[in-house]
Amino acid sequence: MLRHRTTLALACLAVAGPAAAYDGWHLEHAATIPGKASGWDYVSFDAKNHHVFLGHRKEGLQVYDPGTMTVVKTIAGTAEASSNGAVIIPEFDLGLSNDEDGTLIPFTLSTLEARPAVKAGQDLDTSHYDPASRKLVLNMGAGPDGTDLVLLDVPSLKEVGRLKVPSRKVEGADSDGRSGFFLAAQDLDELYRIDVAAGQVTATFDTAPSCGRPTAVAVDAKDDRVIVSCRGHDAIKPSLSVFDGATGRVVYSAEIGGGTDSVIYDAPAHRIFSANGVSANLSVFAQDGPDIYRPVETLGTRAGMRTMAMDAATQTIYAVTAEGTADAGKKILTAVSPFYANTVFPDSFTVLTFGTR
């Protein structure tokens, strides 16, 4: 009888084993924000003041309060400038709206009061802060021979240099907090390692064939690993790929959903998240070592949910999407999807809150 019970217990443990890896991410709240039909881009989170910043373009940089699930303010001037989102620099109590008209609009994180705009060029997608050099790297609009990366001193926001890269479609970037700054070149299937202090590219890594059209970047500074979510193209499927930051060696790659535009690395929890807007899912991976990764789960979300930010203290993810349609009479970004929405419906912009509790 004892042997039978022991065998049964072991069998139960074997069945229960895989379930232990399941985090149980789920949608906790969906808050619709009233407004006109407008596109959107990046989401960022200010942990100290507990604000989520939404780059809602023609609606402006909207400040979302997770406690009341409402927009409590729009940063002055950002609707007219068409905000793509904000970069948050808590050490200087500084936020910066990245605007499609080529300006940066600085504001104080603690008061949400805006300061005069800084003109950087004719077109601005986003910017990235490098804490090691205390410089801001701006992704400007591309020219025929590549893209100018404008380097600004922080907090003065004075231009201190420019760096030309051959890519005409630079995307996500992240810093290792020391000397390395990694930038995705989506059109060339390349990853640049940049010394921002010196203003030069120190290495160019080919990302294909594991990673086609690299898009979003997050750095594991402790292990010198660069995590990239890739949209894929031709025979290369969308993937999450991890590279050795010193050599460019691919240490892991796995398929994800289509239309990725955001990746999060949660170092304390050893988790990686990729938002995939075309496939409407959120891919979750575990990091079991510098070169050991595994898929944990893939959560169904909503079409168009491609950008997000995390409150690591509460293990909460904030993301955005809106209801839309692909109007065949207008230009469609077929490089993303033949059915990629180009028309957004009014009063459908929604903040999605995900957790595991």
Rosetta blueprint (number, residue, H / E / L):
1 M L
2 L H
3 R H
4 H H
5 R H
6 T H
7 T H
8 L H
9 A H
10 L H
11 A H
12 C H
13 L H
14 A H
15 V H
16 A H
17 G L
18 P H
19 A H
20 A H
21 A H
22 Y L
23 D L
24 G L
25 W L
26 H E
27 L E
28 E E
29 H E
30 A E
31 A E
32 T E
33 I L
34 P L
35 G L
36 K L
37 A L
38 S L
39 G L
40 W L
41 D L
42 Y L
43 V E
44 S E
45 F E
46 D E
47 A L
48 K L
49 N L
50 H L
51 H E
52 V E
53 F E
54 L E
55 G E
56 H L
57 R E
58 K L
59 E L
60 G L
61 L E
62 Q E
63 V E
64 Y E
65 D E
66 P L
67 G L
68 T L
69 M L
70 T E
71 V E
72 V E
73 K E
74 T E
75 I L
76 A L
77 G L
78 T H
79 A H
80 E H
81 A H
82 S L
83 S E
84 N E
85 G E
86 A E
87 V E
88 I E
89 I E
90 P H
91 E H
92 F H
93 D L
94 L E
95 G E
96 L E
97 S E
98 N E
99 D E
100 E L
101 D L
102 G L
103 T E
104 L E
105 I E
106 P E
107 F E
108 T E
109 L L
110 S L
111 T L
112 L L
113 E L
114 A E
115 R L
116 P L
117 A L
118 V E
119 K E
120 A L
121 G L
122 Q L
123 D L
124 L E
125 D E
126 T E
127 S E
128 H E
129 Y E
130 D E
131 P L
132 A L
133 S L
134 R L
135 K E
136 L E
137 V E
138 L E
139 N E
140 M E
141 G E
142 A E
143 G E
144 P L
145 D L
146 G E
147 T E
148 D E
149 L E
150 V E
151 L E
152 L E
153 D E
154 V L
155 P L
156 S L
157 L L
158 K L
159 E E
160 V E
161 G E
162 R E
163 L E
164 K E
165 V E
166 P L
167 S L
168 R L
169 K L
170 V E
171 E E
172 G E
173 A E
174 D E
175 S E
176 D L
177 G L
178 R L
179 S L
180 G L
181 F E
182 F E
183 L E
184 A E
185 A E
186 Q L
187 D L
188 L L
189 D L
190 E E
191 L E
192 Y E
193 R E
194 I E
195 D E
196 V L
197 A L
198 A L
199 G L
200 Q E
201 V E
202 T E
203 A E
204 T E
205 F E
206 D E
207 T L
208 A L
209 P L
210 S L
211 C L
212 G L
213 R L
214 P E
215 T E
216 A E
217 V E
218 A E
219 V E
220 D E
221 A L
222 K L
223 D L
224 D L
225 R E
226 V E
227 I E
228 V E
229 S E
230 C E
231 R L
232 G L
233 H E
234 D L
235 A L
236 I E
237 K L
238 P L
239 S E
240 L E
241 S E
242 V E
243 F E
244 D E
245 G L
246 A L
247 T L
248 G L
249 R L
250 V E
251 V E
252 Y E
253 S E
254 A E
255 E E
256 I L
257 G L
258 G L
259 G L
260 T E
261 D E
262 S E
263 V E
264 I E
265 Y E
266 D E
267 A L
268 P L
269 A L
270 H L
271 R E
272 I E
273 F E
274 S E
275 A E
276 N E
277 G L
278 V L
279 S L
280 A L
281 N E
282 L E
283 S E
284 V E
285 F E
286 A E
287 Q E
288 D E
289 G E
290 P L
291 D L
292 I E
293 Y E
294 R E
295 P E
296 V E
297 E E
298 T E
299 L E
300 G E
301 T L
302 R L
303 A L
304 G L
305 M L
306 R L
307 T E
308 M E
309 A E
310 M E
311 D E
312 A L
313 A L
314 T L
315 Q L
316 T E
317 I E
318 Y E
319 A E
320 V E
321 T E
322 A L
323 E L
324 G E
325 T E
326 A L
327 D L
328 A L
329 G L
330 K L
331 K L
332 I L
333 L L
334 T L
335 A L
336 V L
337 S L
338 P L
339 F L
340 Y L
341 A L
342 N L
343 T E
344 V E
345 F L
346 P L
347 D L
348 S L
349 F L
350 T E
351 V E
352 L E
353 T E
354 F E
355 G E
356 T L
357 R L
